[in-house]
Amino acid sequence: LFVTGGFSSQKNKEMDGFESLLEKEYLLLLDFDETVASFETQPVRIPVSGVANGYVPDVLVKFRPVPESGELRSPRLVEVKHTDDLKKNEIKYAKKFAAAHQYAEQQGWAFEVVDQTQIRTPRLTNLKFLREYRNVEPLESDVKRVLTKMKRLTEPVTSNSLLAALAQTDDDRLYWLPVIWHMVLHKQLMVDLNQAFKNDVPLWLPGAL
């Protein structure tokens, strides 16, 4: 299925275009990857012998310096494809990918192909869930109350134990749940995004581990 649209990124000033659902999902992962400084979609058109319009890879990813060492990872030129597509069109893609490898090397970049096994992970599912709370705007007093409760609760704290400390009724729960998840989305509360969210999610304060 050919899906196009625009992705609103926290990292980039402009709307990023995508040409498949898988590519959109990859952009979401990049947007929440702390090692990524910025990314650009359809960044370059690479000449390919025998291909009239050349080849345009999906994304150019630029990284932040490694905090501990200051080392800067070279940018990555990425093609996002489903494994079925890669297998079906292996011969057609071979020439394009070879040209992309050569072009990337000349620029001091790396070229790689990313497929759905690397994208459709528990982390992606968690981020899709959290992104639903991006337009919630909690009161500053509510954020302070949540942080105060977090500090007072006996560790380990979970989403359920925090909610129980905040909410006495079902209406209270409906009020506080969006506040909690919004704070997780904005890293005011920390979670392990690589572990699938279940009914109860471990939480901690930034810098607590």
C-alpha positions, 0 to 999 in steps of 0.5 A: 500500500502506497501511503504519503503524508507529512510527519511533524517532528520535534527535531526538524523545523519543517514538515517531513514527507514520507512515502510509506507507513513503514517510513512514517514509523521509522521517522517516529523512532528517529524523533524520539531517539536521543542520539539523533540530532536531526533527519532529512527526508529524500535528501539527495538524488544519486545518479545511477547508470541506466536509471533516468531519474537516479535514486533518492534514498528515504532519509539522511540521519545526523547524530549528536556527539556521544556525551561521554567521549564527544565522538561524532558518529558519521551521518547515515543515509537510509532506505526504508523497505519491507523485506518482501519488497527487498526480496521481490525487487532485489535485482532492481535495487542492487544497482541503486544501493551500490550507487548509494553506498559509493555516494555515501562513502564519498560524503563521509556517510554510511548507507544502510537499508532498514526493514520492518524487523528493526522498526516494528518493535515494542519501542514503536508501539510504546511511542505510538501510544505516548504520542496520543498525549502530545496535545495534552497541556497539564497545569503546572500545579498538576505536574508539580503534584505528580513529581511530589508524589513520585518523590514520596512513594516507596520504590519501585514506583509504577504507573498504577501506584502513582495513579492510586496516590493521585486519584481516589475516584474513576473521574480522578483517574480519567483526569490524572492518566493523561497528565502522567502519560504526557509527562512520560512523553516529555521525559518528566517521568522516565520509562523503559521504552524498549519494554512493551507497556503492559497494565502497569509500567515502572516509572522513575524520575530523570537522573534517578537511575 
